[in-house]
Amino acid sequence: GRVITNAHVVAGVDQPTVRVRLGDPGLPATVVYFDSGVDIAVLDVPGLAADPLPLVPDAARSGDPAVVAGFPESGPFRAEPARVRAALTAVGDDIYGQAGVERQVYALRGTVLPGNSGGPLLRPDGAVLGLVFGADEQAEETGYALTAGEVRDALAAGMSAVGVDTGSCRIRD
């Protein structure tokens, strides 16, 4: 009954819904964990009829195969091949443009499009390597995902939470 996504996906949303398949009616959800720094949100989705995907226990390595899964550009579900380029500590801005956030991420070789944010980065066997959150606008075929380690801590915190504010959907001036 819990779904993890990016905080920027649900920022400012009062009544989020979750769809397992395109065309399915959305299930009402409640944001129970929201971290604008690392860019992770956990949603409680009563009635969710989907099996959880396992998180990998170990970090991926450079060269490992991966799959970017999601609904890019509001289209149908797509699972696109990718490869882990590197695991790194990224220092940058939070979702509101405030500097100084540190995240454990994977740099990926593959196509990451708008709409892939909040979707899983999978191993070919379906285990979750991380959470896709963006693409490099300057380097073609370069995307980014939070590692399973970053996701694991947020998911654990969100398992017992009840509801939180999702802030604004605007970047602060």
ROMAR-830424 format. One record per residue (C-alpha): x, y, z; residue in one letter. Coordinates in pm, whole numbers, padded with zeros to 5 digits, always signed. Each point is the difference from the previous one (the first is absolute). Layout:
BEGIN
XYZA ...
//
This chain:
BEGIN
+00000+00000+00000G +00299+00239-00015R +00143+00153-00316V +00320+00196-00028I +00047+00283-00250T +00186+00327-00029N -00100+00291+00223A -00006+00227-00307H -00271-00223-00151V -00243+00063+00289V +00113+00347+00115A -00305+00220+00050G -00244-00283-00075V -00291-00017+00245D -00167-00317-00124Q +00249-00230-00174P -00115-00310-00184T +00197-00309-00098V -00057-00204-00314R +00162-00339-00042V -00082-00011-00372R -00078+00278-00245L -00376+00021-00036G -00072-00147+00344D -00202+00220+00233P +00227+00177+00243G +00008-00112+00361L -00008+00281+00256P +00327+00032+00187A +00141+00192+00296T +00356+00130+00010V +00146-00135+00325V +00366+00095-00053Y +00139+00299-00191F +00368+00093-00026D +00055+00297-00232S +00375-00027+00049G +00067-00352-00120V -00316+00016-00219D -00192-00297+00139I -00364-00042+00097A -00186-00303+00133V -00373-00038-00059L -00253-00216+00183D -00235-00157-00256V -00285-00197+00161P -00129-00276-00228G +00316-00018-00211L -00001-00340-00168A +00360-00023-00112A +00280-00209+00140D +00294+00197+00140P +00325-00003-00193L +00304-00105+00204P +00280+00251+00062L +00347-00129-00083V +00218-00058+00307P +00324+00120-00161D +00098+00299-00210A +00021-00032-00376A +00339+00031-00167R +00116+00181-00309S -00106-00199-00305G -00291-00179+00166D -00306-00032-00226P -00316+00180+00107A -00352+00086-00114V -00168+00342+00024V -00372-00071+00049A -00286+00246-00007G -00249+00201-00198F +00222+00250-00184P -00163+00308-00148E -00341-00110+00140S -00002-00290-00243G -00036-00372+00039P +00223-00203+00228F +00351-00049-00133R +00298-00194+00126A +00319+00128-00163E +00347-00154+00028P +00268+00196+00185A +00340-00058+00153R +00145+00126+00325V +00286+00235-00082R +00105+00076+00356A -00116+00017+00360A +00082+00337+00149L -00076+00252+00270T -00172+00293-00168A -00013+00341+00164V -00261+00238-00136G -00329+00177+00057D -00317-00129+00160D -00323+00001-00201I -00052+00368+00089Y +00343+00117-00113G +00164+00019+00342Q +00366-00105-00015A +00194-00246+00211G -00183-00331-00036V +00204-00320-00015E -00143-00313-00162R +00125-00347-00089Q -00080-00042-00369V +00070-00202-00310Y +00096+00167-00324A -00162-00200-00280L +00056-00051-00367R -00348-00018-00150G -00301+00207-00083T -00176+00174+00289V -00295+00218-00103L -00248+00221+00184P -00245-00241+00161G +00270-00251+00096N +00053+00192+00325S -00116-00201+00296G +00019-00329-00187G +00232-00283+00090P +00344-00073-00131L -00008-00378-00023L +00244-00283-00044R -00097-00226-00291P -00147-00247+00255D -00242+00267+00130G +00172+00089+00328A +00017+00374+00072V +00342+00165-00034L -00134+00349+00068G -00244+00279-00079L +00029+00196-00325V -00005+00376+00053F +00144+00185-00298G +00202+00032-00316A +00305+00202-00093D -00110+00272-00241E +00358+00047-00125Q +00101-00363-00049A -00214-00214-00226E -00097-00343+00135E +00094+00089+00357T -00253-00042+00278G +00010-00019+00377Y -00156-00218+00268A +00017+00000+00378L +00161-00319+00130T -00193-00275+00177A +00181+00106+00320G -00153+00350-00022E -00339-00151-00075V +00018-00257+00281R +00035+00261+00276D -00294+00205-00130A -00220-00304-00046L +00072-00116+00355A -00093+00345+00134A -00318+00005-00209G -00125-00340+00114M -00136+00129+00330S -00078+00361-00091A -00356+00126-00044V -00001+00316-00208G +00215+00303-00078V -00017+00327-00188D +00141-00011-00354T +00104+00364-00008G -00019+00203-00317S +00049-00100-00360C +00191+00324-00069R +00372+00050+00014I +00071+00260+00266R +00128+00338-00116D 
//
